[in-house]
Amino acid sequence: MGLKDTLRVMVVDDMSVSRGLLVQALEEMGLWKTETESSAQTALTRLTSSPVHLVLCDYNMPGMD
């Protein structure tokens, strides 16, 4: 099993199109273990209980920047 098979990535963005494009780009690079969230606060809660290797996050989010 290679490194690409074990890496976990979370994509956080309030726009579903942006999330979809990022996940599609990650899958094209061979990264299949992706998680998505539309809320920064929900993402932070999930990350505290189940950390990932990389977070790609929109900077300007409603409720939490």
mmCIF file of the C-alpha atoms, coordinates in Angstrom:
data_MODEL
# 
_entry.id   MODEL 
# 
loop_
_atom_site.group_PDB 
_atom_site.id 
_atom_site.type_symbol 
_atom_site.label_atom_id 
_atom_site.label_alt_id 
_atom_site.label_comp_id 
_atom_site.label_asym_id 
_atom_site.label_entity_id 
_atom_site.label_seq_id 
_atom_site.pdbx_PDB_ins_code 
_atom_site.Cartn_x 
_atom_site.Cartn_y 
_atom_site.Cartn_z 
_atom_site.occupancy 
_atom_site.B_iso_or_equiv 
_atom_site.pdbx_formal_charge 
_atom_site.auth_seq_id 
_atom_site.auth_comp_id 
_atom_site.auth_asym_id 
_atom_site.auth_atom_id 
_atom_site.pdbx_PDB_model_num 
ATOM 1  C CA . MET A 1 1  ? 0.000   0.000  0.000   1.00 0.00 ? 1  MET A CA 1 
ATOM 2  C CA . GLY A 1 2  ? 1.451   3.331  -1.073  1.00 0.00 ? 2  GLY A CA 1 
ATOM 3  C CA . LEU A 1 3  ? 1.371   6.705  0.616   1.00 0.00 ? 3  LEU A CA 1 
ATOM 4  C CA . LYS A 1 4  ? -1.483  7.908  -1.620  1.00 0.00 ? 4  LYS A CA 1 
ATOM 5  C CA . ASP A 1 5  ? -3.631  5.047  -0.336  1.00 0.00 ? 5  ASP A CA 1 
ATOM 6  C CA . THR A 1 6  ? -3.253  6.104  3.287   1.00 0.00 ? 6  THR A CA 1 
ATOM 7  C CA . LEU A 1 7  ? -3.441  9.914  3.118   1.00 0.00 ? 7  LEU A CA 1 
ATOM 8  C CA . ARG A 1 8  ? -6.696  11.393 4.432   1.00 0.00 ? 8  ARG A CA 1 
ATOM 9  C CA . VAL A 1 9  ? -7.755  14.854 3.240   1.00 0.00 ? 9  VAL A CA 1 
ATOM 10 C CA . MET A 1 10 ? -10.615 17.077 4.395   1.00 0.00 ? 10 MET A CA 1 
ATOM 11 C CA . VAL A 1 11 ? -12.043 19.729 2.073   1.00 0.00 ? 11 VAL A CA 1 
ATOM 12 C CA . VAL A 1 12 ? -13.926 22.529 3.849   1.00 0.00 ? 12 VAL A CA 1 
ATOM 13 C CA . ASP A 1 13 ? -15.835 25.100 1.814   1.00 0.00 ? 13 ASP A CA 1 
ATOM 14 C CA . ASP A 1 14 ? -19.297 26.622 2.043   1.00 0.00 ? 14 ASP A CA 1 
ATOM 15 C CA . MET A 1 15 ? -19.742 26.397 -1.742  1.00 0.00 ? 15 MET A CA 1 
ATOM 16 C CA . SER A 1 16 ? -20.623 22.912 -2.967  1.00 0.00 ? 16 SER A CA 1 
ATOM 17 C CA . VAL A 1 17 ? -19.125 23.553 -6.429  1.00 0.00 ? 17 VAL A CA 1 
ATOM 18 C CA . SER A 1 18 ? -15.750 24.435 -4.897  1.00 0.00 ? 18 SER A CA 1 
ATOM 19 C CA . ARG A 1 19 ? -15.822 21.342 -2.691  1.00 0.00 ? 19 ARG A CA 1 
ATOM 20 C CA . GLY A 1 20 ? -16.660 19.184 -5.691  1.00 0.00 ? 20 GLY A CA 1 
ATOM 21 C CA . LEU A 1 21 ? -13.890 20.628 -7.850  1.00 0.00 ? 21 LEU A CA 1 
ATOM 22 C CA . LEU A 1 22 ? -11.297 20.117 -5.118  1.00 0.00 ? 22 LEU A CA 1 
ATOM 23 C CA . VAL A 1 23 ? -12.395 16.535 -4.473  1.00 0.00 ? 23 VAL A CA 1 
ATOM 24 C CA . GLN A 1 24 ? -12.314 15.825 -8.209  1.00 0.00 ? 24 GLN A CA 1 
ATOM 25 C CA . ALA A 1 25 ? -8.769  17.231 -8.458  1.00 0.00 ? 25 ALA A CA 1 
ATOM 26 C CA . LEU A 1 26 ? -7.639  15.142 -5.478  1.00 0.00 ? 26 LEU A CA 1 
ATOM 27 C CA . GLU A 1 27 ? -9.134  11.992 -6.999  1.00 0.00 ? 27 GLU A CA 1 
ATOM 28 C CA . GLU A 1 28 ? -7.377  12.686 -10.290 1.00 0.00 ? 28 GLU A CA 1 
ATOM 29 C CA . MET A 1 29 ? -4.117  12.789 -8.301  1.00 0.00 ? 29 MET A CA 1 
ATOM 30 C CA . GLY A 1 30 ? -4.945  9.398  -6.788  1.00 0.00 ? 30 GLY A CA 1 
ATOM 31 C CA . LEU A 1 31 ? -6.103  10.586 -3.358  1.00 0.00 ? 31 LEU A CA 1 
ATOM 32 C CA . TRP A 1 32 ? -9.354  8.744  -2.661  1.00 0.00 ? 32 TRP A CA 1 
ATOM 33 C CA . LYS A 1 33 ? -9.774  9.155  1.096   1.00 0.00 ? 33 LYS A CA 1 
ATOM 34 C CA . THR A 1 34 ? -11.427 12.564 1.123   1.00 0.00 ? 34 THR A CA 1 
ATOM 35 C CA . GLU A 1 35 ? -13.965 14.020 3.510   1.00 0.00 ? 35 GLU A CA 1 
ATOM 36 C CA . THR A 1 36 ? -15.964 17.188 2.950   1.00 0.00 ? 36 THR A CA 1 
ATOM 37 C CA . GLU A 1 37 ? -17.643 19.726 5.198   1.00 0.00 ? 37 GLU A CA 1 
ATOM 38 C CA . SER A 1 38 ? -19.622 22.866 4.408   1.00 0.00 ? 38 SER A CA 1 
ATOM 39 C CA . SER A 1 39 ? -19.235 24.395 7.885   1.00 0.00 ? 39 SER A CA 1 
ATOM 40 C CA . ALA A 1 40 ? -15.953 25.411 9.501   1.00 0.00 ? 40 ALA A CA 1 
ATOM 41 C CA . GLN A 1 41 ? -17.275 24.720 12.991  1.00 0.00 ? 41 GLN A CA 1 
ATOM 42 C CA . THR A 1 42 ? -18.463 21.235 12.050  1.00 0.00 ? 42 THR A CA 1 
ATOM 43 C CA . ALA A 1 43 ? -15.132 20.537 10.372  1.00 0.00 ? 43 ALA A CA 1 
ATOM 44 C CA . LEU A 1 44 ? -13.240 21.594 13.494  1.00 0.00 ? 44 LEU A CA 1 
ATOM 45 C CA . THR A 1 45 ? -15.387 19.300 15.634  1.00 0.00 ? 45 THR A CA 1 
ATOM 46 C CA . ARG A 1 46 ? -14.790 16.369 13.284  1.00 0.00 ? 46 ARG A CA 1 
ATOM 47 C CA . LEU A 1 47 ? -11.057 17.066 13.182  1.00 0.00 ? 47 LEU A CA 1 
ATOM 48 C CA . THR A 1 48 ? -10.728 16.965 16.956  1.00 0.00 ? 48 THR A CA 1 
ATOM 49 C CA . SER A 1 49 ? -12.239 13.489 17.065  1.00 0.00 ? 49 SER A CA 1 
ATOM 50 C CA . SER A 1 50 ? -10.720 12.145 13.851  1.00 0.00 ? 50 SER A CA 1 
ATOM 51 C CA . PRO A 1 51 ? -7.645  14.039 12.549  1.00 0.00 ? 51 PRO A CA 1 
ATOM 52 C CA . VAL A 1 52 ? -6.658  13.979 8.876   1.00 0.00 ? 52 VAL A CA 1 
ATOM 53 C CA . HIS A 1 53 ? -3.308  14.524 7.179   1.00 0.00 ? 53 HIS A CA 1 
ATOM 54 C CA . LEU A 1 54 ? -4.296  17.612 5.173   1.00 0.00 ? 54 LEU A CA 1 
ATOM 55 C CA . VAL A 1 55 ? -7.088  20.188 5.360   1.00 0.00 ? 55 VAL A CA 1 
ATOM 56 C CA . LEU A 1 56 ? -7.950  22.321 2.338   1.00 0.00 ? 56 LEU A CA 1 
ATOM 57 C CA . CYS A 1 57 ? -10.160 25.077 3.681   1.00 0.00 ? 57 CYS A CA 1 
ATOM 58 C CA . ASP A 1 58 ? -11.793 28.221 2.387   1.00 0.00 ? 58 ASP A CA 1 
ATOM 59 C CA . TYR A 1 59 ? -10.515 31.176 4.392   1.00 0.00 ? 59 TYR A CA 1 
ATOM 60 C CA . ASN A 1 60 ? -13.686 33.287 4.340   1.00 0.00 ? 60 ASN A CA 1 
ATOM 61 C CA . MET A 1 61 ? -16.441 31.120 5.823   1.00 0.00 ? 61 MET A CA 1 
ATOM 62 C CA . PRO A 1 62 ? -19.733 32.095 7.466   1.00 0.00 ? 62 PRO A CA 1 
ATOM 63 C CA . GLY A 1 63 ? -19.548 31.935 11.244  1.00 0.00 ? 63 GLY A CA 1 
ATOM 64 C CA . MET A 1 64 ? -15.801 31.300 11.441  1.00 0.00 ? 64 MET A CA 1 
ATOM 65 C CA . ASP A 1 65 ? -12.887 32.635 9.410   1.00 0.00 ? 65 ASP A CA 1 
# 
